[in-house]
């Protein structure tokens, strides 16, 4: 079996720590067995754990389906340590398949349904996947894998309408089957997730059975502290680290319910919040901004919400205010990474609303610091440094030793986000280290300029990047790509008004010297603004 120690260069192994009582795991265990049999012992057996359209599934029904699907996978020839790619929309079917793969000791790889054929071929070849299970409605982009990857079998769920691939239904036993869990080490791999590709070719990140429990036993258990009566919803995909934790292991570990939905539109999200009386909502920042606007426009019922959590992108104060004004619930920020699998900073407070404009404090079980970009030593309180974390999870890239060595330094997981930390341990976001705009000797955070622009009533969304200075007097200038509100005239007069607004409400040197109006901003599959594409556009426009 593949373990962390087998995958990292000796000098780039993340330093792990397990200081909380809940993190004292045995050396050998299977994560699926731990959560499913733990639910039985906790008395949750007949509780609903997943909602999916008109379908609801209890823990006992989930247990039955996981083992039936595990038996089918075994009949298809999947063995312990094999990788299984899953091309299935967010649904009960996807969760069942993820757990079935992990229960038999294999490695699950949920994927975004928007991936094209060459994306799937890349992942199959990169990991040497043994099997790809695809929803029947998503067969077209899976066919290139069948043609180009002879080592990867393709199976349709439940069957291929064109009968070119084997049908999963043919291998699924009728009725109950005996529960069977592979004997696994806590550090055996059981999950591959790929980065969003916002800064280059997606990288495979590796996660083990121990990680499945650790993410729930730190941030979710200590930060959010949900009860078994909570109902969780939101647009993050299960192929996204945030969505994987939220909609697979968090409810399984702590006994509450999650709403699964393939339709990620804001309209559908508001419908589900009202229908299921959702108490915990989570989404990336730009999605929350869109949802707040829709709540104001429609008067949608979000009165059931107790926690509204966001991350994935910088959270601007204007977005926080817009959300609170629309919903009456404060936004709670978190930060985590695909590499670490989930959150290690949170602004959630048990004794009151979170403070605005802050990433919050380190999650129990993790140590977080701001490190000097050159020496990688902790900086003094208030000084800017690279965000770094240690804890029970760590960065382990698949077959990317250069990326591993660049990310894990002296045991720290070091990320390209500039932050500050005050005397009280509260972190604030500055910018991506590689996205800072240097203009006429000034270091300009694009986040600050974007916040200034968002305060203008004509601006719905914006993204700021460096662009060549057409006058040649500066190395770069600030260029803003702006999405305007309906009815706003996207003309030179508005450009001048936005520039004046930025000068009058912030340091004058920060104002965007170029503004381009766009219908929308480019985004990654999981909804983040693709700033690398905006930088490329700005450079190309300058000739």
Residue pairs with C-beta under 8 A, 6 or more apart in sequence:
1 80
1 81
1 105
1 184
1 185
1 188
1 189
2 81
2 107
2 188
2 189
2 206
3 185
3 187
3 188
3 189
3 208
4 13
4 14
4 187
4 206
4 208
4 394
4 396
5 13
5 187
7 206
7 396
7 397
7 398
8 14
8 396
8 404
8 408
9 401
9 404
9 405
11 405
12 401
12 404
12 405
12 407
12 408
12 409
13 394
13 408
13 411
14 390
14 394
14 395
14 396
14 408
14 411
14 412
14 413
15 390
15 394
15 411
15 412
16 390
16 391
16 392
16 393
16 394
17 365
17 367
17 390
17 391
17 392
18 24
18 25
18 214
18 365
18 392
19 365
20 217
20 218
20 222
20 364
20 365
22 217
22 221
23 214
23 217
23 218
23 365
23 392
25 186
25 210
25 213
25 214
26 186
27 185
27 186
28 183
28 184
28 185
28 186
29 184
29 186
29 209
30 102
30 103
30 105
30 181
30 182
30 183
30 184
30 209
31 102
31 190
31 209
31 210
31 212
31 213
31 249
32 66
32 99
32 102
32 103
32 181
33 103
33 181
34 213
35 212
35 213
35 249
35 252
35 253
36 59
36 62
36 63
36 66
36 99
36 252
38 253
39 45
39 47
39 49
39 59
39 63
39 252
39 255
40 59
40 60
40 63
42 255
44 59
44 228
44 255
45 58
45 59
45 60
46 58
46 59
46 60
47 58
47 59
47 228
47 255
47 257
48 56
48 57
48 58
48 257
49 57
49 58
49 59
49 62
49 251
49 252
49 255
49 256
49 257
49 258
50 56
50 57
50 62
50 92
50 95
50 251
50 257
50 258
50 259
50 260
51 231
51 257
51 258
51 259
51 260
51 276
52 91
52 92
52 259
52 260
52 261
53 261
55 92
57 65
57 92
62 95
62 96
62 99
63 179
64 176
65 96
65 100
66 96
66 99
66 100
66 103
67 100
67 103
67 176
67 177
67 178
67 179
67 180
68 172
68 173
68 176
68 177
69 96
69 97
69 100
69 172
70 100
70 101
70 103
70 104
70 177
70 180
71 172
71 173
71 177
71 180
72 100
72 168
72 171
72 172
72 173
73 84
73 100
73 101
73 104
73 106
73 131
73 171
74 104
75 171
76 131
76 153
76 155
76 166
76 168
76 171
77 130
77 131
77 153
78 84
78 101
78 104
78 106
78 130
78 131
79 105
79 106
79 130
80 104
80 105
80 106
80 182
80 184
81 105
81 106
81 107
81 188
81 189
82 106
82 107
82 129
82 130
82 131
83 106
83 107
83 109
83 127
83 128
83 129
83 130
83 131
83 192
84 97
84 101
84 106
84 107
84 108
84 109
84 129
84 130
84 131
84 132
84 133
85 109
85 111
85 120
85 123
85 124
85 129
85 131
85 132
85 133
85 145
85 152
86 94
86 97
86 98
86 101
86 108
86 109
86 110
86 111
86 132
86 133
87 111
87 113
87 115
87 120
87 132
87 133
87 134
87 135
87 138
87 141
87 142
88 94
88 97
88 110
88 113
88 133
88 134
88 135
88 138
88 157
89 113
89 135
89 138
89 262
90 237
90 238
90 243
90 247
90 260
90 261
90 262
91 260
91 262
92 260
93 135
93 157
94 110
94 238
94 260
95 238
95 247
95 248
95 260
97 108
97 133
97 157
98 108
98 110
98 191
98 238
98 248
99 248
101 107
101 108
101 190
102 108
102 190
102 191
102 209
102 212
103 180
103 181
103 182
104 180
104 181
104 182
105 182
105 183
105 184
105 188
105 190
106 130
106 190
107 127
107 189
107 190
107 191
107 192
108 190
108 191
108 192
109 123
109 127
109 129
109 191
109 192
109 193
109 194
110 193
110 237
110 238
110 239
110 244
111 119
111 120
111 123
111 194
111 239
112 237
112 239
112 240
112 525
112 526
113 135
113 138
113 262
114 525
115 141
115 525
116 141
117 140
117 141
117 142
117 143
117 144
117 145
118 144
119 202
120 132
120 141
120 142
120 144
120 145
121 144
121 145
121 148
121 149
122 202
123 129
123 192
123 194
123 204
124 132
124 145
124 149
124 151
124 152
125 149
126 204
126 398
126 399
127 192
127 204
127 398
128 151
129 149
129 151
129 152
130 151
130 152
130 153
131 152
131 153
131 154
131 155
132 142
132 145
132 152
132 153
132 154
132 155
133 155
133 156
133 157
133 168
134 142
134 154
134 155
134 156
134 157
134 165
135 156
135 157
136 156
136 157
136 158
136 159
136 160
136 161
139 156
139 160
139 161
139 162
139 165
142 154
142 165
143 154
143 164
145 152
145 154
146 152
146 153
146 154
146 164
146 165
153 166
154 165
154 166
155 165
155 166
155 167
155 168
155 171
156 165
156 166
156 167
156 168
157 168
157 169
158 167
158 168
158 169
158 172
159 167
159 168
159 169
159 170
160 166
160 167
184 190
184 209
185 209
186 208
186 209
186 210
187 208
187 209
187 210
188 208
188 209
189 206
189 207
189 208
190 207
190 208
190 209
190 212
191 206
191 207
191 208
191 211
191 212
191 244
192 204
192 205
192 206
192 207
192 398
193 204
193 205
193 207
193 239
193 240
193 241
193 244
193 338
193 341
194 202
194 203
194 204
194 205
194 239
194 338
195 202
195 203
195 205
195 338
195 339
196 202
196 240
196 338
196 524
196 525
196 526
196 528
197 524
197 525
198 524
198 528
198 530
198 531
198 532
199 416
199 434
199 532
200 532
203 397
203 398
203 400
203 403
204 397
204 398
204 399
204 400
205 241
205 338
205 339
205 341
205 395
205 396
205 397
205 398
206 396
206 397
206 398
207 341
207 393
207 396
210 392
211 341
211 392
211 393
212 249
213 249
213 253
214 365
214 391
214 392
214 393
215 245
215 249
215 250
215 341
215 342
215 343
215 393
216 245
216 249
216 250
216 252
216 253
216 254
217 253
217 365
217 392
218 342
218 343
218 344
218 363
218 364
218 365
218 366
218 391
218 392
219 245
219 334
219 336
219 342
219 343
219 344
219 346
219 363
220 226
220 245
220 250
220 253
220 254
221 253
221 254
222 363
222 364
222 365
223 334
223 343
223 346
223 348
223 363
223 364
224 280
224 307
224 309
224 348
225 350
226 232
226 250
226 254
226 256
226 280
227 256
228 254
228 255
228 256
229 256
229 279
230 256
230 257
230 279
230 280
230 306
231 256
231 257
231 258
231 259
231 276
231 277
231 278
231 279
231 280
231 304
232 246
232 247
232 250
232 251
232 256
232 257
232 258
232 259
232 278
232 279
232 280
232 281
232 282
233 258
233 259
233 261
233 269
233 272
233 273
233 276
233 278
233 280
233 281
234 243
234 246
234 269
234 281
234 282
234 283
235 264
235 269
235 283
235 284
235 287
235 527
236 242
236 243
236 246
236 247
236 282
236 283
236 284
236 526
237 243
237 264
237 525
237 526
238 244
238 247
238 248
239 525
239 526
240 338
240 525
240 526
241 336
241 337
241 338
241 341
241 342
242 282
242 284
242 311
242 312
242 336
242 342
242 526
243 526
244 341
245 341
245 342
246 258
246 282
247 258
247 260
250 256
250 258
251 257
251 258
257 276
259 272
259 276
259 278
261 268
261 269
261 272
266 287
266 290
266 291
266 294
267 294
269 283
269 291
270 291
270 294
270 295
270 298
270 300
270 302
272 278
273 281
273 300
273 301
273 302
273 304
273 305
274 300
274 301
274 302
274 304
277 304
278 304
278 305
279 304
279 305
279 306
279 307
280 305
280 306
280 307
280 308
280 309
281 302
281 305
281 307
281 308
281 309
282 308
282 309
282 310
282 311
283 291
283 310
283 527
284 310
284 311
284 312
284 313
284 526
284 527
284 528
285 310
285 311
285 312
285 313
285 314
285 315
285 316
285 319
286 313
286 461
286 521
286 523
286 527
286 528
286 529
287 527
288 308
288 310
288 319
288 323
288 331
289 319
289 322
289 323
289 461
291 323
292 319
292 322
292 323
292 325
292 326
292 327
293 322
293 326
293 460
294 300
295 302
295 326
295 327
296 325
296 326
302 327
302 329
305 327
305 329
306 329
307 329
307 332
307 348
308 323
308 327
308 329
308 330
308 331
308 332
309 331
309 332
309 333
309 334
309 348
310 331
310 332
310 333
310 334
311 333
311 334
311 335
311 336
311 343
312 526
312 527
312 528
313 528
313 529
314 429
314 431
314 447
314 450
315 331
315 333
315 357
315 429
316 447
316 450
316 451
316 454
317 356
317 357
317 451
318 451
318 454
318 455
319 331
319 454
320 330
320 331
320 356
320 357
323 329
323 331
324 330
324 331
330 353
330 354
331 354
332 346
332 347
332 348
332 354
332 360
333 346
333 347
333 354
333 358
333 359
333 360
334 343
334 345
334 346
334 347
334 348
334 359
334 360
335 343
335 344
335 345
335 346
335 359
335 387
335 417
335 429
336 342
336 343
336 344
336 345
337 395
337 413
337 415
339 394
339 395
339 396
339 397
339 407
339 413
340 389
340 391
340 393
340 394
340 395
340 413
341 393
342 393
343 363
344 362
344 363
344 366
344 368
344 389
344 391
345 359
345 360
345 361
345 362
345 363
345 366
345 368
345 389
345 427
346 360
346 361
346 363
347 354
347 355
347 358
347 359
347 360
347 361
348 354
348 360
349 355
354 360
355 426
357 428
358 426
358 427
358 428
359 419
359 426
359 427
359 428
359 429
360 426
360 427
361 425
361 426
361 427
362 368
362 389
362 425
362 427
363 391
365 391
365 392
366 389
366 390
366 391
366 392
367 389
367 390
367 391
368 387
368 388
368 389
368 421
368 427
369 378
369 385
369 388
369 389
369 412
369 421
370 378
370 379
370 383
370 384
370 385
370 386
370 387
370 388
370 419
370 420
370 421
370 427
371 377
371 378
371 379
371 385
371 386
371 388
371 412
371 414
372 378
372 379
372 385
372 386
373 385
373 386
373 433
376 386
376 388
376 409
376 410
376 412
376 414
378 385
379 385
381 420
381 421
381 422
381 423
382 420
382 421
382 422
382 423
383 420
384 418
384 419
384 420
384 430
385 418
385 419
385 420
385 421
386 414
386 415
386 416
386 417
386 418
386 419
386 433
387 414
387 415
387 417
387 418
387 419
387 427
388 409
388 412
388 413
388 414
388 415
389 412
389 413
389 415
390 411
390 412
390 413
394 408
394 413
395 404
395 407
395 408
395 413
396 404
397 403
397 404
397 407
407 413
407 414
407 415
408 414
416 432
416 433
416 434
417 429
417 430
417 431
417 432
417 433
418 429
418 430
418 431
418 432
418 433
418 436
418 445
419 427
419 428
419 429
419 430
420 427
420 428
420 430
421 427
421 428
422 428
429 447
430 445
430 447
431 445
431 446
431 447
432 531
435 446
435 465
435 531
436 443
436 444
436 445
436 446
437 443
437 444
437 445
437 446
437 464
437 465
437 466
437 476
437 478
438 444
438 466
438 475
438 476
439 466
439 469
439 474
439 475
439 476
439 477
439 478
439 509
440 473
440 474
440 475
440 509
442 509
442 510
444 478
444 509
444 510
446 463
446 464
446 465
446 478
446 531
448 506
448 510
449 464
449 478
449 480
449 502
449 506
449 510
449 511
449 512
450 462
450 463
450 464
450 480
452 501
452 502
452 505
452 506
452 510
452 511
453 459
453 462
453 464
453 480
453 482
453 498
453 501
453 502
453 512
454 461
454 462
455 501
455 505
456 497
456 498
456 501
457 485
458 484
458 485
458 488
458 494
458 497
458 498
459 482
459 483
459 484
459 485
459 498
460 483
460 484
460 485
461 482
461 483
461 520
461 521
462 480
462 481
462 482
462 483
462 521
463 480
463 481
463 521
463 529
463 531
463 534
464 478
464 479
464 480
464 481
464 512
465 478
465 479
465 481
465 531
465 534
465 535
465 538
466 476
466 477
466 478
466 479
466 535
466 538
467 476
467 477
467 478
467 479
467 514
467 538
467 539
467 541
467 542
468 476
468 477
468 538
468 539
468 542
469 475
469 476
469 477
469 513
470 542
477 512
477 513
477 514
478 510
478 511
478 512
478 513
478 514
479 512
479 513
479 514
479 515
479 516
479 538
480 498
480 512
480 514
480 515
480 516
481 516
481 517
481 518
481 521
481 534
481 537
482 490
482 498
482 515
482 516
482 517
482 518
483 517
483 518
483 519
483 520
483 521
484 490
484 494
484 517
488 494
490 517
494 517
495 515
498 512
498 515
499 511
499 512
499 513
499 515
502 510
502 511
502 512
503 511
514 538
516 541
521 529
521 530
521 534
522 529
522 530
522 533
522 534
523 529
523 530
524 530
